[in-house]
Amino acid sequence: MPGSNWCGLEHAIDFIVDCDPKTVLDIGVGFGKWGFLSRMYLDVYKVRWHPRDWQVKIAGIEVFGDYVEPHQRYLYDRVVVGDILDIAPTLAKQGLVIACDVLEHLPKDRGLELVDHLRSISDSLLFGIPYGPGWQRVGTPENPKEAHISEWSHADLPWMDCRKFLAPIDLPYGMFTWRRKSNP
């Protein structure tokens, strides 16, 4: 499914705006919600309405190419189709990495390796993750990558701030945030 629930959306937008990054990497573009919201509040809200005036560079990675449509290519400066586990070693430094509804699709050990790598190349991280059990889902014939294959909780990422929200299906959903501390 190229979309996700709205749990913690206001919290996430507050975090994105507060970070005020010059670069954003959205892992798991899906429908493009995070690229749209980042563009809206980091450029358009600052009266940079036209693409020629946009200052924030927003890139996306999407594992399932059929999800990428013209509206994402308009809002994002670049969209790469591929598996984040293959692409991660090639990534440059980022102001903000957003990976909402991504980690549960990865084996836990590979997800933790990815998180460590993203932390090493970014100033800020925002993860939205189905929290705990009950979120099991199989992939589809068209996109087997939709399967949820790992469960996550704050114990897995204790160095991140976590807020839990109740999803529309009465299951908890976690919004995890982290910012690199600046040197004094």
N, C-alpha and C positions, 0 to 999 in steps of 0.2 A: 504494500500500500504506500503510495508516494506521499502520504500525509500523516499527521499525528494529532493527538488530542491537544487541547488548548491549556492544559494545566500548567500553571506557573508562567503563563505568557507575560503578564505585566512585570513580574519579578525579572524575567529574562530580558525584557526590553530595558528596564531600569539598569541592569548590569551592562548591557551593550552600550547604552548612552553614556554611562559613567566611565566605561573604559575608554571611549572616544578613540578607537583605533584608526590607524591609517590604512591597515590591511585587515581583511577578514577572510578566513577560509571556512567555508561551510562544507562539512563532510556529510554526505548523504543528502544531496540537494532535494531529492523527491520532487514535490510540487514547486518548491522554491520559496517556501514561507520565510525562512531565515534570511535569505538573500533579499527578499522584498522588504522585510522589516528593517534589516540593517541599512539598506539603501534609503528607506523612508526616513529613519531617524538619525542617520549619520550624514546624509547629504540633503535630501529634499526638505526636511524639517528646518535645515539651516539655510533655506532659500537658494539652494543650488538645484533648481528644478530640472534643468535640461541636462542630458547626458554629457554634453560638452563641458559643463561646469562641475560635474561630479569629481570629488577629490579622493574619496575612499576607494581603494582597489578591493573588489570583492571577487573571489574565486570560489569555485565549487568543484566537488568531486562526487560523482554518482556512479555506483556500480552497475546500474541497470540503464543502459542507454535509451531504452524506449520511454523512460520517464522524462527525458530532457526535451523540452518543447521551446518554441520561439520566445515565449515570455521570459524563460530563465536566461536565454542567450542575450536578451535585451538588458535585463537587470544586473547580471553578473558580467564582469569583465572577461571572465574565462570560465568555461566548464569543461572539465576533463572527465571522460568516461573511463572508469577502471576501478580496481579493487584498492582500497586505502592501504591494505597490508602490503601491496606491491609498490604503491606510490609513496608511502610515508618516508622512506629513506632519501627521496629526491626533493623533499619539501624545503623551501627556504624559510627564514625567520618570518613569523607572523605576529601581528598585533593582537588578534583575537582568533581563536579556533572555536568553531561551533560544531558540535557533534551530537545532535539531538536525535534520539532513536536510532543509534548506530551500534553501540557496544553490545546490546543484547543479541545482535546478529552475528557476533564473533565468538569463537571459543574463548573462555575466560582468560587463559594464559596469554593468548595473542592480543586480546583486548587490553590487558594490563601492560603488556609491552608497548602497545600503541599509545596508551595514555602516558607512559613514561617518556616516550619519544616526543609526543606533542607538547608535553610540559617543558622539554628541553629546548624547543624551537619557538615557543610562544610567550607572549607577555600575559595573556589571559586565556582561560578556558571556560567554556560553557557546555555542559553536557545535560541532556534530558534523557532520563533512563527509566523504563518501567522498573518499579521498585519491588524486589522480592518475588515470591512465587505467585502463580496465578495468571501470568502473562504468556503462557506457552502458546505458540502458534507455528504451524507448519508453513513452508513455502508454497508457492503456486507452481503449476507446470511451466508457466511463462517465466517466473522469477523465483527460483528456489532460494535465493538470498534473502527472501522475506521471512524465513524461519527464525524464530527466537530460539537460540541455542544456549544462552547463558542467563543466569539470574544475578542481579546486582543489588548491593545495599551500601549504606554509608561506610560500613566496615571494610569494604573493598577499596575505598578512596578516602581514608580518614583525614587526609591533608586538605581536602576540599570542603567548602561550606556546602551544606545540603539543606534544602527545604523540601518537605514532602507535601504533596497536594493529592486530593482524592480525585481520581480520574472518573469520567462519566460512567465507567463500568464498575464503580465501587472498589477499585484497586488503587493502591498508592503509586504515585509517580514522583520521581525525584528530580529536582533541578539542582545540579551541582555546579558550583562556580569556584574559580581560583584566579588570583592575580599575583604575578611576581612582585615581590617586595622590592622597591627601588633602593639603591645604595644611598646611604646618607651622605 
